[in-house]
Amino acid sequence: MSDARRQVLVFRELPDDQLARITAQHEVTVANPRKGAEQQKAFEAALPRAEGLIGSSYAITPQLLDAAPRLQVISSISVGVDNYPIAELRRRGIMLCHTPGVLTETTADTVFSLVMATSRRIVELANLVREGRWDRNIGEDLFGWDVHGKTLGILGFGRIGQAVARRAALGFAMRVKYHNPRPVAVPGLEGRAEHTPLDDLLASCDIVVATLPLNPATRGLMGEREFALMKPGSIFVNGGRGATVQEPALLKALDSGHLRAAGLDVFATEPLPLASPLRRHPKVTALPHIGSATHETRQAMAQLATANLLDALAGVPPAAVYTGA
């Protein structure tokens, strides 16, 4: 275990208590390059001496790594690692940590809220009241559709997909199918979640939820062919990564009426560009990537990321080193 004070670059703000944990042991520079030219300049100036990085939502490129020859560990305040060049980090011997587990239930809550909101038209009808357009009992043209008893398809069956399945099967008596590279045995879901080929899942489910990570196999997975395979009048929800969906193909399926609605918490480009048709599409419920955005969960993520960083710099195996492909 090392007691030496190391150079740490914090590239996204941390809660005060977690920043204090790091500054008590190491020399710290806080510079968020997403917040303008001055912060970008400070971030770049700190890279040559940085031995540890902690932050999220910023692409760490091989070129940035070239500027950080002393770097030993990156601690990401996220479960997703698509902002990091995994192969390059391994080649350079730089450890990558992340925060799985602590955000599972909160993100599953968000995903299932989109299932409910799209099926019951919650946002659309709330705006009817807010805008003073509710002047009589609503008619069939504004009715929603039941969620309970329907068939839910889940693309990706990791922690979050499994948590969504529990809500669906145990809370709403939904039949659950999932597409995953291999079958997964989940305690409590025995006989309630069926491992299903992708095309069969798309063709047979009333609601399809994506909880996929972003990697070469999933990038652009949902395209024109896949949306065409979905049941007429079905709903698509994405709570994984935006770039797993070909957005023009999704828009085509919505505009044609083939899909009833979409609920999206993630997009190919974030924040969503002002010109994107998804922003105001009448069949889209769009959220600003809030899957894990509760006070409790973001604090837990920061705590785990800080612990990962401190352990790595001390020569102690961190709790959550990224080991995936």
C-alpha positions as CSV (number, residue, x, y, z in Angstrom):
1,M,0.0,0.0,0.0
2,S,1.4,3.4,-1.0
3,D,1.1,6.5,1.2
4,A,2.5,8.9,-1.4
5,R,0.4,11.8,-2.5
6,R,-0.5,11.4,-6.2
7,Q,-1.8,13.8,-8.9
8,V,-5.5,13.4,-9.5
9,L,-7.5,15.1,-12.3
10,V,-11.2,15.4,-11.6
11,F,-12.9,16.0,-14.9
12,R,-16.5,16.1,-13.7
13,E,-17.6,17.7,-10.5
14,L,-17.9,15.4,-7.5
15,P,-20.0,15.9,-4.3
16,D,-18.1,17.9,-1.7
17,D,-17.7,15.0,0.6
18,Q,-16.2,12.7,-2.0
19,L,-13.8,15.5,-3.3
20,A,-12.7,15.9,0.3
21,R,-11.8,12.2,0.5
22,I,-9.5,12.5,-2.5
23,T,-7.9,15.9,-1.5
24,A,-7.1,14.4,2.0
25,Q,-4.8,11.9,0.3
26,H,-3.7,13.4,-3.0
27,E,-3.1,16.6,-5.0
28,V,-6.2,17.4,-7.0
29,T,-7.0,19.5,-10.0
30,V,-10.7,20.0,-10.9
31,A,-11.3,20.8,-14.5
32,N,-14.4,19.9,-16.5
33,P,-13.6,20.2,-20.2
34,R,-17.3,20.2,-21.1
35,K,-17.7,23.6,-19.4
36,G,-15.9,26.0,-21.8
37,A,-12.5,27.0,-23.1
38,E,-10.9,27.9,-19.7
39,Q,-11.9,24.5,-18.2
40,Q,-10.7,22.7,-21.3
41,K,-7.4,24.5,-21.1
42,A,-7.0,23.6,-17.4
43,F,-7.9,20.0,-18.2
44,E,-5.3,19.7,-20.9
45,A,-2.7,21.4,-18.7
46,A,-3.2,18.9,-16.0
47,L,-3.0,15.8,-18.1
48,P,0.9,15.5,-18.3
49,R,1.1,15.1,-14.5
50,A,-2.1,13.2,-13.9
51,E,-1.8,9.7,-12.3
52,G,-5.5,9.2,-11.8
53,L,-8.6,10.5,-13.6
54,I,-12.1,10.5,-12.2
55,G,-15.2,11.8,-14.0
56,S,-17.7,10.8,-16.7
57,S,-19.5,11.9,-19.9
58,Y,-16.4,13.0,-21.7
59,A,-14.6,11.0,-24.4
60,I,-11.1,10.0,-23.4
61,T,-9.3,9.4,-26.7
62,P,-5.9,7.8,-27.5
63,Q,-4.6,11.3,-28.2
64,L,-5.6,12.4,-24.7
65,L,-3.8,9.4,-23.3
66,D,-0.7,10.4,-25.2
67,A,-0.7,13.6,-23.2
68,A,-1.0,11.7,-19.9
69,P,2.1,9.5,-19.8
70,R,1.9,9.0,-16.0
71,L,-1.7,7.9,-16.0
72,Q,-2.4,4.7,-14.0
73,V,-6.2,4.6,-13.5
74,I,-9.4,6.1,-14.8
75,S,-12.4,5.9,-12.4
76,S,-15.6,6.5,-14.4
77,I,-18.7,7.7,-12.5
78,S,-20.8,5.5,-14.8
79,V,-21.5,1.9,-15.5
80,G,-21.2,2.4,-19.3
81,V,-17.6,2.6,-20.6
82,D,-18.2,3.6,-24.3
83,N,-16.3,6.9,-23.7
84,Y,-13.1,5.0,-23.2
85,P,-10.7,3.3,-25.7
86,I,-10.7,-0.1,-24.0
87,A,-8.1,-1.8,-26.1
88,E,-5.8,1.2,-25.9
89,L,-6.1,1.4,-22.1
90,R,-5.2,-2.3,-21.9
91,R,-2.2,-1.8,-24.2
92,R,-0.9,1.0,-22.0
93,G,-1.6,-0.9,-18.7
94,I,-4.1,1.7,-17.5
95,M,-6.8,0.4,-15.2
96,L,-10.4,1.4,-15.9
97,C,-13.0,1.3,-13.1
98,H,-16.7,1.9,-13.2
99,T,-19.9,1.9,-11.1
100,P,-22.1,-1.2,-11.8
101,G,-24.7,-2.3,-9.4
102,V,-25.4,0.9,-7.5
103,L,-27.5,2.4,-10.3
104,T,-29.4,-0.8,-11.3
105,E,-32.7,-0.3,-9.5
106,T,-32.9,3.5,-10.2
107,T,-32.3,3.0,-13.9
108,A,-34.8,0.2,-14.1
109,D,-37.4,2.5,-12.4
110,T,-36.7,5.1,-15.1
111,V,-37.0,2.6,-17.9
112,F,-40.3,1.2,-16.6
113,S,-41.6,4.7,-16.1
114,L,-41.2,5.2,-19.8
115,V,-43.1,1.9,-20.4
116,M,-45.9,3.3,-18.4
117,A,-45.7,6.8,-19.8
118,T,-45.8,5.8,-23.4
119,S,-48.5,3.2,-23.0
120,R,-50.8,5.4,-20.9
121,R,-49.9,8.6,-22.8
122,I,-49.0,10.3,-19.5
123,V,-47.0,13.3,-20.7
124,E,-49.4,14.0,-23.6
125,L,-52.4,14.0,-21.2
126,A,-50.6,15.9,-18.5
127,N,-49.9,18.7,-21.0
128,L,-53.6,18.7,-21.9
129,V,-54.4,19.8,-18.4
130,R,-51.4,22.1,-18.1
131,E,-52.2,23.9,-21.3
132,G,-55.9,24.4,-20.3
133,R,-57.2,22.1,-23.1
134,W,-59.0,19.7,-20.7
135,D,-62.6,21.0,-21.0
136,R,-64.6,17.8,-21.1
137,N,-64.2,14.1,-20.4
138,I,-61.6,12.6,-22.7
139,G,-62.8,10.4,-25.6
140,E,-61.4,7.2,-27.1
141,D,-59.0,9.2,-29.2
142,L,-57.1,10.0,-26.0
143,F,-57.3,6.6,-24.3
144,G,-54.1,4.8,-23.5
145,W,-53.4,1.1,-23.5
146,D,-52.9,-1.4,-20.6
147,V,-49.5,-2.4,-19.5
148,H,-50.4,-5.3,-17.2
149,G,-50.8,-8.6,-19.0
150,K,-48.9,-7.6,-22.1
151,T,-45.7,-9.2,-23.5
152,L,-42.5,-7.2,-22.8
153,G,-39.4,-7.9,-24.8
154,I,-36.0,-6.9,-23.4
155,L,-32.9,-6.4,-25.5
156,G,-29.9,-7.0,-23.2
157,F,-30.3,-9.0,-20.0
158,G,-27.7,-7.6,-17.7
159,R,-28.4,-6.1,-14.2
160,I,-30.8,-3.4,-15.5
161,G,-32.6,-5.7,-18.0
162,Q,-33.2,-8.2,-15.2
163,A,-34.5,-5.5,-12.9
164,V,-36.9,-4.3,-15.6
165,A,-38.0,-8.0,-16.0
166,R,-38.8,-8.3,-12.3
167,R,-40.9,-5.2,-12.4
168,A,-42.8,-6.4,-15.4
169,A,-43.3,-10.1,-14.5
170,L,-43.8,-9.8,-10.8
171,G,-45.4,-6.4,-10.6
172,F,-47.5,-6.2,-13.7
173,A,-48.1,-9.9,-14.6
174,M,-46.4,-9.4,-18.0
175,R,-45.0,-12.1,-20.1
176,V,-41.3,-11.4,-20.5
177,K,-39.0,-12.4,-23.4
178,Y,-35.4,-11.3,-23.6
179,H,-32.6,-11.4,-26.2
180,N,-29.1,-11.9,-24.9
181,P,-26.0,-13.8,-26.2
182,R,-26.8,-16.6,-23.8
183,P,-29.6,-17.6,-21.4
184,V,-29.5,-16.1,-17.9
185,A,-30.9,-17.7,-14.7
186,V,-32.4,-15.0,-12.5
187,P,-33.6,-15.9,-9.0
188,G,-37.3,-15.1,-8.7
189,L,-37.8,-15.1,-12.5
190,E,-37.7,-18.9,-13.1
191,G,-40.3,-19.7,-15.8
192,R,-41.2,-16.0,-16.1
193,A,-38.5,-14.8,-18.6
194,E,-37.9,-16.6,-21.9
195,H,-34.6,-16.4,-23.8
196,T,-35.7,-15.6,-27.4
197,P,-34.0,-15.0,-30.7
198,L,-34.1,-11.3,-31.7
199,D,-36.4,-11.6,-34.7
200,D,-38.9,-13.7,-32.8
201,L,-38.9,-11.3,-29.8
202,L,-39.5,-8.2,-32.1
203,A,-42.4,-9.9,-33.8
204,S,-44.2,-11.1,-30.7
205,C,-43.8,-8.4,-28.1
206,D,-46.2,-5.5,-27.4
207,I,-43.5,-3.4,-25.9
208,V,-39.7,-3.7,-26.6
209,V,-37.2,-2.2,-24.2
210,A,-33.5,-1.8,-25.0
211,T,-31.1,-1.9,-22.1
212,L,-28.0,-2.6,-24.3
213,P,-24.5,-1.4,-23.7
214,L,-22.8,0.2,-26.7
215,N,-20.2,-2.0,-28.4
216,P,-19.5,-3.0,-32.0
217,A,-22.2,-5.7,-31.9
218,T,-24.9,-3.4,-30.6
219,R,-24.1,-0.1,-32.5
220,G,-27.0,0.5,-34.8
221,L,-28.7,-2.8,-33.9
222,M,-32.2,-1.4,-34.2
223,G,-32.6,-0.3,-37.8
224,E,-35.3,-0.2,-40.4
225,R,-35.4,-4.0,-40.7
226,E,-35.8,-4.5,-37.0
227,F,-38.4,-1.9,-36.5
228,A,-40.4,-3.3,-39.4
229,L,-40.3,-6.7,-37.7
230,M,-42.0,-5.3,-34.5
231,K,-45.7,-5.8,-34.1
232,P,-48.0,-3.2,-35.6
233,G,-49.0,-0.8,-32.9
234,S,-46.2,-1.8,-30.5
235,I,-44.0,0.5,-28.4
236,F,-40.2,0.9,-28.3
237,V,-38.3,2.2,-25.2
238,N,-34.6,2.8,-25.0
239,G,-32.9,3.1,-21.7
240,G,-29.5,1.8,-22.7
241,R,-27.3,3.7,-25.2
242,G,-28.6,6.0,-27.9
243,A,-26.3,4.8,-30.7
244,T,-27.7,1.3,-30.5
245,V,-30.7,2.8,-32.5
246,Q,-30.7,4.2,-36.0
247,E,-32.8,7.2,-35.2
248,P,-34.0,7.9,-38.8
249,A,-35.4,4.3,-38.9
250,L,-37.2,4.8,-35.7
251,L,-38.7,8.1,-37.0
252,K,-39.8,6.3,-40.1
253,A,-41.6,3.6,-38.1
254,L,-43.3,6.2,-35.9
255,D,-44.4,8.4,-38.9
256,S,-45.8,5.5,-40.8
257,G,-47.9,4.5,-37.8
258,H,-46.2,1.1,-37.6
259,L,-45.1,1.9,-34.1
260,R,-47.5,3.4,-31.6
261,A,-45.0,5.3,-29.5
262,A,-41.4,5.5,-28.3
263,G,-40.0,6.4,-24.9
264,L,-36.3,7.5,-25.1
265,D,-33.9,8.4,-22.3
266,V,-30.8,8.2,-24.5
267,F,-29.9,9.5,-28.0
268,A,-27.1,9.1,-30.5
269,T,-26.1,12.7,-29.8
270,E,-26.5,14.2,-26.4
271,P,-27.8,16.7,-25.5
272,L,-30.4,16.1,-28.2
273,P,-29.8,18.7,-31.0
274,L,-32.5,21.4,-31.3
275,A,-33.1,20.3,-34.9
276,S,-33.8,16.7,-34.0
277,P,-37.4,15.7,-35.0
278,L,-37.4,13.5,-31.9
279,R,-37.7,16.6,-29.6
280,R,-41.3,17.5,-30.5
281,H,-42.5,14.3,-32.2
282,P,-46.1,13.7,-30.9
283,K,-45.4,9.9,-30.4
284,V,-42.1,10.4,-28.5
285,T,-41.7,10.7,-24.8
286,A,-38.1,12.0,-24.5
287,L,-36.1,12.4,-21.3
288,P,-32.7,14.1,-20.8
289,H,-30.7,10.9,-20.0
290,I,-31.9,10.7,-16.4
291,G,-31.7,6.9,-15.9
292,S,-29.6,7.1,-12.7
293,A,-30.4,10.8,-11.9
294,T,-31.6,10.7,-8.3
295,H,-29.8,12.2,-5.3
296,E,-29.3,8.9,-3.6
297,T,-28.0,7.0,-6.7
298,R,-25.7,9.7,-7.9
299,Q,-24.2,10.0,-4.4
300,A,-23.7,6.2,-4.4
301,M,-22.0,6.3,-7.8
302,A,-19.7,9.0,-6.7
303,Q,-18.8,7.1,-3.5
304,L,-18.0,3.9,-5.5
305,A,-16.0,5.8,-8.1
306,T,-14.0,7.6,-5.4
307,A,-13.3,4.4,-3.6
308,N,-12.2,2.7,-6.8
309,L,-9.8,5.6,-7.5
310,L,-8.3,5.7,-4.0
311,D,-7.9,1.9,-3.9
312,A,-6.2,1.8,-7.3
313,L,-3.7,4.6,-6.4
314,A,-3.0,2.8,-3.1
315,G,-2.2,-0.5,-4.8
316,V,-5.4,-2.1,-3.4
317,P,-7.7,-4.0,-5.9
318,P,-10.7,-1.7,-6.5
319,A,-14.2,-3.1,-6.0
320,A,-15.3,-2.4,-9.6
321,V,-12.6,-2.8,-12.3
322,Y,-14.0,-3.0,-15.8
323,T,-13.1,-6.4,-17.2
324,G,-15.5,-6.7,-20.1
325,A,-14.8,-6.9,-23.8
